[in-house]
Amino acid sequence: MALFPRPLAAVILLLFLHLTPATPLSSDPIVSELSALQSQSPTGVIHLTDALLRRILSLPSPRPFHSLVFFDAQQLHSKPELSLPTLKSEFSLVSSSFQSNNPNKQFQLFFFVLEFQESQASFALFGVNSLPHIRLIPPTASDVKTDSIQMDASDYARLAESMAEFIESRTKLSVGPISRPPIISKKQILFIVAVVLIWTPFFIKKLFSGKTFLHDKNIWMAGAIFVYFFSVSGAMFNIIRKMPMFIADRQDPGKLVFFYQGSGMQLGAEGFAIGFLYTIVGLLLAFLTHVLVKARNRNVQRALMVFALFLSFWAVKKVIFLDNWKTGYGIHGYWPSSWQ
């Protein structure tokens, strides 16, 4: 009678251990502490201090996890050119998405925020003297200044999505889809629906009477110009890729960069600049074919025609110059073979 309960208890214990969720195992309690701090944070981002960083770096190499550190400074949040609040929010979004998409691997990558006012020694340890700045500490890193991997400006230009690509390329860990909160809440949606339902009868009445903005040709003309500008300026690319209008110069943080040299990235400002040049040419062509032909004075026609051609030539020349500067590709003209 005494021998039966013991094997039964052993079987129950084995089943319990098998069904219990996996927790990070380590000889050092720092991993368990990081796991607890991660679970306490709504987004999984851990507030890093000098003491905590020293304990992490004291772990024997290779450590059982990667560390991604966002360097922050509250006193610089008021500078719009740095976009620190936006980048910090996107960093937290990557962290929460990684945890929700990888419940079994969330202890292989920890996300940290390091505040300058509290941890100036850690800033000096990494050699960070400008923001924004994000670094990945591999498990084998011994000297964080030389062994850690800095995230380039192009790696967070598209915010959370490009940060996730950087993580996947450097750690071989998949972040998964970015879970963004909805733009408008359910209450706002209900309010908009109620306003539309109330306004619809009045709009239908005016529609049949021909007194709506849809009957104004100037509205359609302005809409056509907007669609043309939207198409040629790369605005859809900026929206899909979440490109910033400009970024801070890494060599001089007080200087803004509106044109990024290189084919791998396009800022919003340079797209709008090119779109503006294209729109000038399009509007001049519309002016020549629809307005100038109605002028009775031939001299006025000739003068405006020459001016429009000169301005169009200048705009196209600027577009070609900027394309060559950005991509390195040149555009050359060729004479027909019969002319040679």
N, C-alpha and C positions, 0 to 999 in steps of 0.2 A: 504493500500500500504506500510505502514511503518513496518508492522509486518512480512512480508515475507522475507526480506533480513536477518533478525537476525537469525531465525532458519537455513537458508541456510548457513550463515557464521559459525554457530556452528557446523553444519554437516561437512563442509569443514575442520574446525579446528580439529575435532575429527579424520577425515580421515588422515590428515597430521601427527598428533601425532602417529597414528597407523602405518603409513608407514615409519616414520622416524627411522633409525637404532638406536638400543639401545646404550646408552652411560652409563658409570658407574655413579651411583648415590651415593652420600655420603654427609654427613654433613660437612666434612672437605675438603678443596680444595686440599689437598695433593694427593688424588686419581686422581683428574682431571689432576694435574701436572704430576703424574707418567704416566698417559695415554698419555699425550702429549709428554713426553720424550721417551716413548716406540715407539710411531709412528714416531718420528724423527730419531730413530736409524735404520739402514738398517737391522739389525738382531733382533731388539727388546730388546737388552741388554742395560740396563741403567747404566751410570757411577755413582756409589754411592760415596757420600762424608759424612764426619762426620755430617755436618749440616742436610743433607737430611735423614740420618739414625736416628738422634734424632727426626726429625719431624714424621718419620714413626712410631717409637716406642712410640711417644706421643699420637697416636690414641687410643681411648678406645678399650679394648678387649671385644669380639673378633673382629679383623680387618676383613674387607671384602675380603682379599686376602692373599695368601701365598707369601713368598719371598725366592728366591734361590740366594745365594751370592757366587760368585767365588772370592777367595782371590788371588790377583796377586801381583807380584813384578817384575818390569821391569829389575832390576839389576840381577835377577836370570834366565832370559830368555836364557842366554848363557850357562847354565848348562844342558847338554843333559839328564842327569839322572833324572831330575825333569819333563821334557817334558811339561813345562808350556805353551809354545806357542801352542802345539798340543791340550792340554786339554782345553785351552781357545777357540781355534777354534771349537772344538767339543761342548763346552758349548754354543757357539753362534749358532751352527747348531741346537741344541736342542731347543733353544729359537725361532729361525725362523720357525722351523717345528711345534712347538706348536702353534704359531700364525696363520700359514697358515692352519693348520688342525682344529683349534678351534676358528674361528672368533667370536663366541658368548661367549667364555669363556676366551678370552685372558686377561681380566682384573681381573681374579681370581688368576693368578700367574704371578709375575713379576720377571724377571731375572736381577741380578745386578753384576757388577764387581767392586771390592774394591781394590784400589791401595795402597800398603804399604807406599810409600813415601808421599802420600797426606793424608792418613788416618791412621796414627799410633795409634791414640786414639781409633779408632774403632777396630783395630786389638787387642788392649789390652782389649777392652770391651768384645770381643768374647773369649779372652784367646788363640788366635792363635799364635803359636810360630814356626810353621814349615809349609812348602808347599810341594806338592799341598794340598789345603784345600777347601772344598765346604760345605756350611751349608744351611739347610732349616729352615726358621723361620716360624713356624705355626702361624695362626691368634690369638691363645690364648697365645702366648709366652709373658711373661713380663720381664724375665731375659734372655737375648740372650745367655749368657754363659752356663746356665743350661737347659733352655727350648728349645733351638734350637737343631736340629738334624744334626749331622755330617755325611757326606757321607764317607763310608769306602773305602779303596783302591780297594776292589773288586767291588764296585759300579761304578767305572769309569775305570776299567781295560779294558772293551770292549768299552770304549769311549762313543760316543753319545747314543748307544743302551742301555748300562747299566745305564747311567744317566737317560734315559727315564723310565727305569724300576724302578729305585729308586723313581722318582717323582710319578709314578702311584701307587706304594705301600704305599707311605707316605701321599699323598694328595687326592687320589682317582680321580685324573684328568688324562685323557688319553692324552698322547702326540701325539699319532698317528705315522704313518710311518715317518722315518727320510728322509728328502729330501736332498740327497747329490748332489753336483754339478758334472757334468760329468768329468771323468778323463782327457779326451782330448777334445779339442774344435772342432767345425765343420771344421775350416780351417786346423787343423792338420789331421783330418780324410781325407779330400780331398787331402792333400799332400801325405799321406800314400797310398791312392788308386792310385794316379798318378804314384808314384814310383813302386808300384806292377805291374801296367799295362805295364810300360816301361821295367821292369826287367823280366816279364813273358816269352817273346819270347826267350831271351838268356838262361833262366833256362831250358826251354823245349828242346832247342838244346843240352845243356850239359847233360840233363837227358837221352836222347836217345843215346848219345855217351858214357854214363857210366862214366862221369867225375865229378859227383856231390858228395857232402858230404854224400848223402844218400847211396852211394856205399861203404863207408868206414866202416868196421866192428868195428873199435875203437869208432866211433861215436855212434853206436848202443849199444856197451857195456857200454860206459859212460852214455848214456841215460837210460839204464836199471838200472844202479846203482843209478842214480838220482831219478828215479821213485820209486825204493825200499826205498831209504832214505826218500823221500817225503811222502810215505805211512806210514812208521813206526814212523816218528818223530812228527806226529800230525800237520803237516804244514797246511793242509786243515782246521783244527779246528782253528788254529791261524789266517788264512785269513778270515774265515767266522765270527769269533767272534772278529776280530781285536785286538788280544791280543798283549800287548807290550812284548819286549824281556826281560825287567826287570823293576822293580819299586824301588823307594826310600824307605828305611826303615823308618817307622813312628817314631821309637824311636831314630834313628840316621840318620837325612836327608843326611849326607855325605856318608852313606853306601848304597850300592846297594843290592837288593834282587833278586837273579836269580832263587831260588827254593822257591816256595810258599807252605807252609805246610797247607794242607786242600784239600779236594776233590772237592770243589766248584769252583776252579779256577786253571788254568794252564798257566804259563808264557811261552813265546816262547823259552827262553834259555833252560829251563828244557826239553821241547819237543825235541829240537835239540840234547841235551846231551843224552837222551834215544835213539833217532834215531841213533846217532853215535855208541852207544854200540851195537845196533841191527845190524847195517851195518857191524861192525867188525866181528860179528859171521857169517853173510851171506857171506862176502868176504872170510873168512877163509874156510867155507864149500865149496865154489866154487873153492878155491885154492887146497883143498884136493882132490876133485873129478875130476878136469880137468887138473891140473898142476903136482901135486905131484905124481900121478900114472904113469907119464911118466919118473920119475927119475929112473935111473938104479942102483944107490947105495942104498942098503937096509938100511944101517946105517943112511944115510941122510934122507931116508923116515921116519924111526922110530923117529929120533930126531925132524924133523919138525912136525910129527904127534903129538908127545907128547907136543911140544910147542903150536901148534894150539889148542889142547884140553884144555890145561891149560889156555890159553888166553880166549877161549870161555867160560870156566867155570867161570873165573873171571868176564867177562862182564855180564853174566847172573846173577851172584850173586849180582853185583852192581845194576842191574835193579830191582831185588827182594827187595834189601835193600831200594832203593829209593821209591819203591811202598809202602812198609810197613811204611816208615817214613812219607810219604805224606798222605796216606789214613787210616793207622792204621790196615789194613787187612794183615794177615800173610799167607804165603804159606807153607804148611807142606807136607812132603812126607809120604807115607803110604806103608807098605810092603803088598804084596799079602797075603790073608788070609791063603792060603795053606802053606806059609812059616813060619807062626807063630806057 
